[in-house]
Amino acid sequence: MTDAVEVTEEKLGIFARVGLFYRQVVSELKKVVWPTRNMLTTYTAVVLVFVSFIIAVVSVIDFVLTKVVFWVFG
């Protein structure tokens, strides 16, 4: 099956291949389930809370390691 696809693509010119690619992209975008405004707001809030939490955890670990290093090497 892939041999037939490769042969077909080789016979197409550059503009035909670009057109085929564009049609395939549009076809795939029609299959996408786009989120509603409410879903988008919820997902954005979840991401911001998660990123803030990770920043806080990394900051605490950095602070503790800094104190340990200064204590050890004084």
C-alpha positions, 0 to 999 in steps of 0.5 A: 500500500505504501508503494502505491502512495509513494508512486502516486506522490512522485507523479504529482507536481509540486503545486498538486502536492501542496494542494493535497496537503492543504486539503488534508489539513483542512479535513483534519481540522474539521475533525477537531472538537474545539472547547467551549469558552467555559471549558477553555476558562477551566483548563486555563485556570487549572494550568495556571494553578498547577504551574504556580504550585510547581513554582512554589515547590521548586522555590522551596527546594531551592531555598532549602538547598541554598541554606544547606550549601551555605551551612556546609560551606559557610 
